[in-house]
Amino acid sequence: MEVIEVCCIGKSRQRLCEDGWIVTDSYAAVIDGSTAKGTLRLGDKTTGRLAMETVKDAIIGLPEEAGMEEAAVRLTRVIAEIYETNGIKEKVKSEPENRLTCSAVIWSNCRREIWMFGDCQCRVKDRTFTNPKKVDDVLAGIRSDVLRYLTNHGHSVEELQTKDMGREMIFDALRDQCAFQNAESDNPYRYTVLDGFHVDTQTVPVISAEKATEIVLATDGYPVLYNTLAETEACLRETLKNDPLCFDCYPATKGVMRGNESFDDRTYLRLAI
């Protein structure tokens, strides 16, 4: 494996980026720590940042020939151990909004395949693979409707970048949707993440890249992936120029708040394999 280009940028200079990436002899990964929806803090780090760092460190120790199922168990276990060490296992079981949560897209060099835990994305042989959450699509639509109404009735985009009343409208639902993560039922809104609780590996997309010579791994901080970082960044800039609140041409659950550089942290990793 060889890193061709990589970029990891936080949405704001005022807080630690919750994205991360790693390349070892056996694996490459991009990890996206989830924005905290609860109030739990362990030390001076957000739950998303701590989840990202924990999974990143654990990938170093994955056996070279591990399959996706073994990786899921090991990466789940390292987060669960933090709950046990801090005596909060029952708390986070009943309050999923307080879990250490992240998504990750992982390349296994031995198996020549990509594992998609959560809503990161990847690109293989000119094709982009995404793994969106259905509940996010629903809530992004509601937020977009609210912001469209507000901008049509006297509120400016600049004003709403200071106080996003659309996100405020859906925030309780964003918090409550955490009950769907790694849910054991067949609820249509359930979704998979790494959060210290059992991962149903049947819900994890596995992308074969047997004949590929390059791959791209990225977080969902990019609206569209291209074969190069320059093209991908240019698309992001154009999207944010035309729709900084991310409710019109690119509906999302959050936009670019005043003082921020983007709507989310973002990481792009392009590899020769």
N, C-alpha and C positions, 0 to 999 in steps of 0.2 A: 504493500500500500504506500502511496505517496500523496501528501497533501498538495493539491494544486493551488487552491485558494480557500481562505476561511475568513469569516467576519462574525463577530459577536458584539452586539451593541445594545445597551439598555435604552428603554424608551425615555428615561429621564436621567439627568446627571445628578439628581438629588437623592437617588436611592441605588442600592446595589442591584445589578442585573440578576435576574433569576434564571436566565438561560446559561447553558454551559456546553462544552464539547470536549471530547477526548479521543485520542488515537493511540492504540497500543499495537503490539505486533499481531494481535489476533482479532481486535475489534476496533470499530470506529463508531462513535455515537454523538448525537445531538440531544440534549436534554432540556426540557422546558418546565421549570418550576411553576406551579399553578398560583395565580394571584390569590392571596388569602381572602377567604370569605368569613372567617371567624375571628376570634380574639386571642387565640393561643399564641404565645411567644415562648421560645426556648432560647435563653440568652438574648443576644442582640440581633438575631437573624429571623427573617420571616419564615413561615412554614414552607413556602415555595423554594426559597433559597437553600434551606437546610435539606429539603428533599432532593433537590438537584445535586448538591454536593455529595450527599450520601450515596446516591445511585452512581454518580460519576466515579467515586472512589471504589465502589463495589465492582464496577465493570473491569477494573484492573485485575481483580482476583478471579474473574470467570475462567473456568477451564477452557482451554483452546478449542476443544471439540464439543462444548456444551451446545445443546439444542435450545430452541426457543422456550420449551417447557421448563427446562432446568434453569435457564436464565430468569424466567418469571418467578420461580420459587426463591432463588437466591436474592434477587433484587427486592422482592417483597419482604423477605426475612430481615434484611438489614434495616429497613424502616420500622418493622415491627419491634425489633430489638430496642430502638430508641423509645418507643412507647413503654416497653417493659422496664427499661432502665429508669425512666422518669415517673413511673407509676401512673400513667395516663391511658392505659389500654382501654379501660371501660369508658372513660370520658370520650375518647375519639371514636369508639364504637357507636355510642349513642349520639355523638355530635360530629358527624362526618365533615362538617365545614371546618373543623379544627384539625383535620388530618394533615400530615406532611404528604403533599401530593405533587406528582410530576408526570409528564409524558416523556417518552423517549423513542427515538428511532435509531435502531442499532444494526450495524453491518457486521456479520460474521464472516471473517475472511476464510475460515476453514470450510464453512458450509455454503459460501457464496450466496448468501441470502440476507434480506433485510427484514427485521422484526419491528412492527409498528405498535408500540404500547401507548395508546392515546392518540391525540390529534396533532402530532407532528406530521411531516410530509417528506417525500423523497422523489427523486427523478432518476429514471433508468432508461437508457436508449431512447431519449427524446419523449418519454412519457412520464407525466407526473402522477404520483399516487398520493391521495389524501385519505384521512380517516376522521371526518368531522363528526361532531356530536349532534344528534337530531334536536336535542333540547336547546342547544345554542342557536340553531337555525330558527327555532320558534321564537326565542327571546330576542334575537337580533331583529326579527321581523316586527315584533311589538315595539322595540325601541325605535326602529326606523319610522314606524307610523306616528309615534309620539313626536319625534323630532321634526318630521315633515309637517305635522299640524302646527307645531310651535313656530317653525320658520315661515309658515304661510300666514301666521297671525302676529307678526310684529317682532318676533325674537330673532336676533342676529346670530349667525354662526359663531362670531367672536364671543358673544355673551354666553352661548351654550358651551363653549370651550372652557369657560370658567366654572360654570355650574351645569353639568350635564343632566338635565331633568329627565331625559330619556333613560339614562342608566339608573337614575334614582328610582324611576318607575318600576324597573325590573330587578332591582338589587335583592329584594327579599326572595324572589324566585331564583336568582343566581345562587344565593346561599342555600336555599332549600333543594336545589337540583343536586347538591352533593350527596343527597340520599340515594341518588341513582348510580353513583360511581361504584363499580365492582359489585353492583346489586346481584343477588343470586337468583332473582326471579326473571321471568321473560318479559319484564316491562319494556315497552318499545323505546323508552327514553334512557334506558340504562347505557352506561358507557364504561370503557376500560381505562384505568390509569394504574400507576404504581403508587400505592398509598399504604402499604403494610397489611393489606387485607387480600384475601384470595383472588387471584386473577383467573377468570375463565379463559383458558388459552384458545378455546374455539372462537373467541371474539377478536383474536390478535391476527391481523393480516400478516402473511409471510410472502415477501416478494422475491422471486428467484432472479438472480442477476448472473447466472452461470456464464453467459457469453458477453457480458458487458465489459467494457474497458474503463469506463468512468461511471461514477454515481454522484448524486448530490443528496445530502441529508440536510434538513432544515426544520426550524420551528414554524409555527403558524403565524409568526410575525411578518411573513411575506404573503401578500395576496396571491401572487402568481410566481411559480418557479420557472427559471430559464436555465439554459446550459451553462451560463456564465454568471458570475456575481455582478458584473457591470450591468447586464441586461435586467437582472432581477432587482437590483437597487434602482435602476431607472424606472422600472414599472412601479415600484413602491412610491418613488417621488412623484410620479405623475398621478397616481391614485390619490395621494394625500393632498396634492395641489388642487385637484378637482373636487375632492370629498374629504376634507380634514376631519369631519365628525364621524365619518364612516357610517353613513345611514342611507346614502343615495345609490351611487354606483357600486359601492362595496359595503353592504350591510353587515355590521358586526355588533358585538355587545358593548364595545367601547370605542371611543375615538381619540384624537390627539388633543389632550388637555393643554391649556396655556402653559408654556414653559417646557413642554415635552418635545421630543424630536419625532416620535411616532406614536401609534396607538398601542404598541406592545413591544416588549423586548424582541430581538430577532437574531437568529444565528443561521449561517449558511456555511456548509462544509462540502467542498468539492474534492473528490478523491480519484486518483488513478488506481485502478485495481487489477 
